């Protein structure tokens, strides 16, 4: 045998051996079980893996890797094979074979598309029915104009709803002026306040009036020009309904505050008399009487603060001139303010023992108008008894607010009554 023949036989033997080794390796990979750990391990080509592993393709190496699920992944892991599948079947699991995840994703996409479609439909409906505040105000005014002139019980609920919506809208200054410019005072509020016999409607209308005039100088002027001040004063003097009196006081105060011309015209005629009449009425609740003394106190302090500020601001001379003409405190004395306040506290002090917020309102008013009434109040044994009783009750309270009110009353009593001549109760 030649040398070439010997070399050929050796080469054939080497090739055959290599093929046998490769086949054996492939067989071993197929039969060798993959042992998972908590670290990523490469999955050999064709190697089967147990169920419930976390599988990935390493983007840097391109190789398949697997590891045990973490605790937080274990709770949400999906079964890699159906439960009824032969547990002994260890066919390799395709990485993208996760039907539950696919179905869940499809379901969510459909829901999102449905939700988006519903949102678009709702938005289109919103656009169709959208109204600006101005459009709503005009619509409400027209709605009220279309109500029958004669009072109908069937329309009462609709009228009240209309007024309630206006009260909410007219807190805005521009909305209030739009209401006035579109005839709201003449066509809606004035007929109700002056002529309507339904108390609920009058109360609602006066709330609207208070809403649109609060801190709105232009609206105050328009309301004043329609003579609402006199109409409100008349209601305060004649009404026996607590809700109506409260609403009238709200509108009355909103009209007068920071408006010296209205104060001059209204308070010099029937306005002051109306306020004192509320204080003197035995049928009016204490809360409404507290609103009266608070309004009186605010108006007195308003004039004092303007006159004081005008000394340092010459440009405010015109405003000061209007307040100089005001003689509100003399009008209060003429109408019996001092005795009216004395009477309220003397007769109702037992009811005030459990109403510290109302006591504070009266105490503030007493301080503000102290110089106006000190002669009569300092000689009133009934007033002294009432104030000291309330003060002593609050001084022994554990409530911090009552303790503060008692301190205010103590200082007030010290000024009004000479403690060296009186024995405390």
C-alpha positions in Angstrom: 0.0 0.0 0.0 1.4 3.3 -1.0 1.9 6.3 1.3 -0.9 8.3 -0.4 -3.4 5.5 0.2 -2.4 5.4 3.9 -2.9 9.1 4.3 -6.3 8.9 2.7 -7.5 6.2 5.1 -6.3 8.3 8.1 -8.2 11.4 6.9 -11.4 9.4 6.4 -11.1 8.0 9.9 -10.7 11.5 11.4 -13.7 12.9 9.6 -15.8 10.0 10.6 -14.7 10.4 14.3 -15.6 14.1 14.2 -19.0 13.4 12.9 -19.6 10.8 15.6 -18.5 13.2 18.3 -20.8 16.0 17.0 -23.7 13.6 16.9 -23.0 12.5 20.4 -22.8 16.1 21.6 -26.1 17.0 20.0 -27.7 14.0 21.5 -26.3 14.9 24.9 -27.7 18.5 24.6 -31.1 17.1 23.8 -31.1 14.7 26.6 -29.3 16.8 29.2 -31.8 18.5 31.6 -31.4 22.2 32.0 -30.8 23.0 35.8 -32.0 26.5 36.5 -30.6 28.8 39.2 -31.3 32.4 40.2 -28.6 33.5 37.7 -29.0 33.7 34.0 -27.6 30.6 32.1 -27.3 30.0 28.4 -29.8 27.4 26.9 -28.0 25.1 24.5 -29.4 24.7 21.0 -32.3 22.3 21.1 -32.0 21.9 24.9 -35.4 21.5 26.7 -36.2 23.6 29.8 -38.6 23.1 32.7 -41.8 25.0 33.0 -42.1 28.3 35.0 -38.7 29.8 34.1 -37.9 33.4 33.1 -36.5 33.2 29.5 -34.8 35.9 27.5 -32.6 36.5 24.5 -29.3 38.2 25.5 -29.1 41.2 23.1 -25.4 41.4 23.5 -24.6 37.7 22.7 -27.7 36.7 20.8 -28.0 33.5 23.0 -31.1 32.3 24.8 -30.9 32.4 28.6 -33.1 31.3 31.5 -33.3 31.5 35.2 -35.7 30.9 38.1 -38.5 33.4 38.6 -38.0 36.0 41.4 -40.5 36.1 44.2 -42.4 39.1 42.8 -42.5 37.5 39.4 -43.7 34.1 40.7 -47.1 35.5 41.8 -47.9 36.7 38.3 -46.2 34.0 36.3 -48.2 32.3 33.6 -48.1 28.5 33.0 -45.9 27.8 30.0 -48.0 24.8 29.0 -51.7 23.9 29.4 -52.5 22.1 32.6 -53.8 19.0 30.9 -50.7 18.5 28.8 -48.6 15.4 29.5 -46.3 16.3 32.3 -43.6 14.1 30.8 -43.6 16.0 27.5 -40.4 18.2 27.6 -40.6 19.7 24.1 -38.7 22.9 23.8 -40.9 26.0 24.6 -41.0 28.7 22.0 -40.1 32.1 23.6 -43.1 33.8 22.0 -45.6 31.2 23.0 -47.5 33.0 25.7 -51.2 33.0 24.6 -52.5 34.4 27.9 -50.4 37.5 27.7 -51.3 38.0 24.0 -55.0 37.7 24.8 -54.8 40.1 27.7 -52.9 42.6 25.6 -55.5 42.3 22.9 -58.3 42.8 25.4 -56.7 45.9 26.8 -56.2 47.4 23.4 -59.8 46.8 22.6 -60.9 48.4 25.9 -58.7 51.4 25.2 -60.1 51.8 21.8 -63.6 51.6 23.2 -62.8 54.1 26.0 -61.3 56.5 23.5 -64.3 56.2 21.2 -66.6 56.9 24.2 -64.5 59.9 25.2 -64.6 61.3 21.7 -68.4 60.9 21.7 -68.8 62.5 25.1 -66.6 65.4 24.1 -68.6 66.0 20.9 -71.8 66.1 23.0 -70.1 68.5 25.5 -69.1 70.8 22.6 -72.6 70.6 21.2 -74.2 71.6 24.6 -71.4 73.9 25.9 -72.4 77.4 26.9 -70.3 80.3 28.2 -71.3 82.0 31.4 -72.7 84.9 29.4 -74.8 82.6 27.2 -76.1 80.9 30.3 -77.0 84.2 31.9 -78.9 85.4 28.9 -80.7 82.0 28.7 -81.7 82.2 32.3 -83.0 85.7 31.9 -85.1 84.7 28.9 -86.3 81.6 30.7 -87.6 83.8 33.6 -89.2 86.2 31.1 -91.2 83.3 29.7 -92.7 82.4 33.0 -96.3 83.4 33.4 -97.0 86.8 35.1 -99.5 85.2 37.4 -98.0 83.1 40.2 -98.3 79.4 39.3 -97.4 76.7 41.8 -96.2 74.4 39.0 -93.6 77.0 38.0 -92.2 77.7 41.5 -89.5 74.9 41.4 -88.3 76.1 38.0 -88.1 79.7 39.1 -86.2 78.8 42.2 -83.7 76.7 40.2 -83.3 79.6 37.8 -82.5 82.0 40.7 -80.2 79.5 42.3 -78.1 79.2 39.1 -78.0 83.0 38.8 -76.8 83.3 42.4 -73.9 81.0 41.6 -73.0 82.7 38.3 -73.2 86.3 39.5 -70.4 86.2 42.0 -68.2 87.0 39.1 -68.0 90.7 38.5 -68.2 90.5 34.6 -71.1 88.0 34.9 -73.0 90.4 37.2 -72.6 93.3 34.8 -73.7 91.2 31.9 -76.8 90.2 33.9 -77.6 93.9 34.5 -76.9 94.9 30.9 -79.3 92.3 29.6 -82.2 93.6 31.8 -81.9 91.2 34.7 -82.6 93.8 37.3 -85.7 95.1 35.6 -87.1 91.8 34.4 -86.1 89.3 37.1 -85.1 90.8 40.5 -87.1 94.0 40.8 -90.5 92.4 40.1 -89.8 89.7 42.7 -88.5 91.9 45.5 -91.2 94.6 45.1 -94.3 92.6 44.0 -94.0 88.9 44.4 -96.0 87.4 47.3 -94.0 84.1 47.5 -91.5 84.3 50.4 -89.2 81.7 48.9 -88.9 83.6 45.7 -88.2 86.9 47.5 -85.5 85.2 49.6 -83.8 83.7 46.5 -84.0 87.0 44.6 -82.4 88.9 47.5 -79.6 86.3 47.6 -79.0 86.9 43.9 -79.0 90.6 44.6 -76.4 90.2 47.4 -74.3 88.0 45.1 -74.1 90.5 42.2 -73.4 93.6 44.4 -70.8 92.2 46.7 -67.4 94.0 46.0 -68.7 95.1 42.7 -68.9 99.0 42.6 -70.5 99.2 39.1 -73.2 96.8 40.1 -73.8 98.7 43.3 -74.4 101.9 41.4 -76.9 100.2 39.1 -78.7 98.5 42.0 -78.8 101.8 43.9 -80.3 103.6 40.8 -83.1 101.1 40.8 -84.0 102.1 44.4 -83.4 98.6 45.8 -82.1 100.2 49.0 -85.6 101.5 50.0 -87.3 98.3 49.0 -84.9 96.2 51.1 -85.4 98.6 54.1 -89.1 98.2 53.8 -88.8 94.4 53.9 -86.6 94.6 57.0 -89.2 96.7 58.8 -92.3 94.6 57.7 -91.2 91.0 57.4 -91.5 88.5 60.2 -89.8 85.7 58.4 -86.3 84.9 59.6 -85.0 83.7 56.2 -86.3 86.8 54.5 -84.8 89.1 57.0 -81.4 87.3 56.8 -81.4 87.5 52.9 -82.5 91.2 53.0 -79.6 92.0 55.4 -77.1 90.3 53.1 -78.3 92.3 50.1 -78.6 95.5 52.2 -75.0 95.2 53.5 -73.6 94.3 50.0 -75.2 97.5 48.6 -74.0 99.9 51.3 -70.5 98.8 52.0 -67.8 101.1 50.5 -70.6 103.1 48.8 -70.9 106.4 50.7 -73.5 107.9 48.4 -75.9 104.9 49.0 -75.2 105.1 52.7 -76.1 108.8 52.7 -79.3 108.4 50.7 -80.6 105.1 52.2 -79.5 105.4 55.9 -80.7 109.0 56.2 -84.2 108.0 55.3 -85.6 104.6 56.2 -82.4 102.5 56.3 -81.2 103.3 59.9 -84.8 102.9 61.2 -85.0 99.5 59.5 -81.9 98.2 61.1 -83.0 99.4 64.6 -86.4 97.9 64.0 -84.8 94.4 63.5 -82.9 94.8 66.8 -86.0 95.8 68.6 -88.2 93.0 67.2 -88.8 90.1 69.7 -89.5 87.7 66.9 -86.2 88.1 65.1 -83.5 85.5 65.9 -80.3 86.5 67.6 -78.2 85.5 64.6 -80.0 88.1 62.4 -79.6 90.7 65.2 -75.9 90.0 65.3 -75.7 90.6 61.5 -77.3 94.0 62.1 -74.8 95.1 64.8 -72.0 93.8 62.6 -73.2 95.9 59.6 -73.5 98.9 61.8 -70.1 98.4 63.3 -68.5 97.9 59.8 -70.1 101.1 58.5 -68.9 103.2 61.4 -65.4 101.8 61.2 -65.4 102.3 57.4 -66.0 106.1 57.8 -63.4 106.4 60.5 -60.7 104.5 58.5 -61.4 106.6 55.3 -61.2 109.9 57.2 -58.0 108.8 58.9 -56.4 107.6 55.7 -57.3 110.8 53.8 -55.1 112.9 56.1 -52.1 111.1 54.6 -53.5 110.9 51.1 -54.6 114.2 49.6 -55.8 112.5 46.4 -58.6 110.9 48.4 -60.2 114.2 49.2 -63.2 113.6 47.0 -63.9 110.3 48.7 -63.4 111.9 52.1 -65.9 114.6 51.3 -68.6 112.0 50.7 -68.0 110.4 54.1 -67.8 113.7 55.9 -71.5 114.3 54.9 -72.5 111.0 56.5 -74.0 111.4 59.9 -74.6 107.8 60.6 -73.8 107.8 64.3 -76.2 110.7 65.1 -78.9 108.8 63.1 -78.2 105.7 65.2 -78.7 107.8 68.4 -81.9 109.3 67.1 -83.4 105.9 66.2 -82.6 104.4 69.6 -79.6 102.2 68.8 -78.1 102.3 72.3 -81.2 101.2 74.1 -81.9 98.6 71.4 -78.5 96.9 71.9 -78.9 97.2 75.6 -82.3 95.5 75.4 -81.1 92.6 73.3 -78.2 91.7 75.6 -80.3 92.2 78.8 -83.2 90.1 77.7 -81.4 87.4 75.7 -78.0 86.9 77.5 -79.0 83.4 78.7 -79.4 82.3 75.1 -76.0 83.8 74.3 -74.2 81.7 76.8 -73.9 78.9 74.3 -73.3 81.1 71.3 -69.8 82.6 71.7 -69.6 83.6 68.0 -72.7 85.8 68.4 -71.3 87.2 71.7 -68.1 88.2 69.9 -70.1 90.0 67.2 -72.0 92.0 69.8 -68.8 92.7 71.8 -67.1 94.1 68.6 -70.1 96.3 68.0 -70.1 97.5 71.6 -66.4 98.4 71.3 -66.9 100.2 68.0 -69.8 102.3 69.2 -68.7 102.6 72.8 -68.2 106.4 72.7 -71.7 106.8 71.1 -73.5 105.0 73.9 -71.2 105.0 76.9 -73.5 107.3 79.0 -76.5 104.9 78.8 -74.6 101.6 78.8 -72.4 102.5 81.8 -75.5 103.2 83.8 -77.4 100.0 82.7 -77.4 97.4 85.5 -79.1 94.9 83.2 -76.3 95.3 80.6 -73.6 95.0 83.3 -75.2 91.9 84.7 -75.5 90.3 81.3 -71.9 91.0 80.2 -70.4 89.9 83.5 -72.4 86.7 83.6 -71.3 85.8 80.1 -67.7 86.8 80.8 -67.6 84.7 84.0 -69.1 81.6 82.3 -66.6 81.8 79.4 -63.7 82.5 81.8 -64.3 79.1 83.4 -64.5 77.2 80.1 -61.8 74.9 78.8 -62.6 76.0 75.2 -59.9 78.3 73.9 -62.3 80.4 71.8 -64.6 81.1 74.7 -61.6 82.1 76.8 -60.6 84.6 74.2 -64.1 86.1 74.1 -64.1 86.3 77.9 -61.0 88.4 77.7 -62.6 90.8 75.2 -65.6 91.1 77.5 -63.4 91.7 80.5 -61.7 94.6 78.9 -65.0 96.0 77.7 -66.6 95.8 81.1 -63.5 97.5 82.6 -64.1 100.4 80.3 -67.8 100.6 80.6 -68.1 99.9 84.3 -65.9 101.3 87.0 -64.7 98.1 88.7 -63.8 100.0 91.9 -67.4 100.9 92.4 -68.9 97.5 91.5 -68.5 94.0 92.9 -68.0 91.3 90.3 -70.7 88.7 90.1 
